[in-house]
Structure formats: C-alpha cells, structure tokens
Amino acid sequence: MDKDLMVVEYLKIYFNAHPEQVPEDSNKAFELFQQLHKKYKGKFIDSFKQKSEKYVDRFFDDDKDRYL
C-alpha cells in the first residue's frame, strides 16, 4: 500500500473515532486534514527509513565475512 494511502487510512480511523475534532468550516477542515497528512506522512517515512537502516546494518554486521 502506498504511504499516502496508509496515512489517509490512519486519519480516517482517527476522525471516525473523534468526529467532534473536525471543524464545521470546510476550508478549515481541509487545512487541518492537509496539516495532519503532512505531519503523519513525515513520521511514517522517518519510521520506515529507520527500520530499513536497522535491517540493513544488522544484515551486513551478521554477514560481514561474505562481502569482503
């Protein structure tokens, strides 16, 4: 699944659980959705990057004799 779609699904779940947090004004609601999407997309990418780096580091540390 695309990272954008995953973040949208997280936001859907959050706002379905907390509908009172959605502003009545459609422009304000749109701005809120954009801000949260950008924020969580950045966190999602950072988390994925850290997990990938840890995996690669662990892989090469375990098998360092193979790649010399």
N, C-alpha and C positions, 0 to 999 in steps of 0.2 A: 504494500500500500504506500502511496505517495506521502511524503512528510506533511504536505499541506492538508491532505485529506485526514490524516491522523489528528492533526491539531484541530481541525474543524469538528471532528467527532468528539474530541475532549471538550470543546466549547459547547457543543450541543448537549452533552451529558450534564455539564455544569449548569447551563442556563435552564435546562428542563428541571433540574433539582432546585434552582433558585430563580424562579421567574420574576420575583419582585425586584431583582437587580437590573433588569432590562429597562432602560429609560422609555418613557412614553413617546418622546420626540424621536421620529425615525432617523433624523440626521445624527442626533446624539448617540442613539443605539448603534448606528453604523460605525461611528467613530470609535465607540467602545469596543465593538467587535474587531475592528481593524487593529487597535492598540493591543488587545489581548492576543490576537492571532500572531502579530509580530513578536510579542514577548515570548509566547509559548513555543513558537517555531524556533526562535533563537535558543531557548533552553533545550528543546528537543534535539537540535543539531549539535549543540555542545555536548550533550549527554551521549549521543551516538558516536561523536568523534572521540570522546574519552574512552568509551568502551572498545572502540576499534583499535585505538592506540595501545590499550592494555592487552588486548588479544594478540596483536602483532608483536609487542615486546615479549610477552610470555612465550609465544611460539618460537621466536628467534633465540631467546635465552635457553629454552629447553633443548633446542636442536642446533646449538651453535657449531658443533663439530661437523655437521653436514655441509655447511655453506662456506667452508674455507677454501 
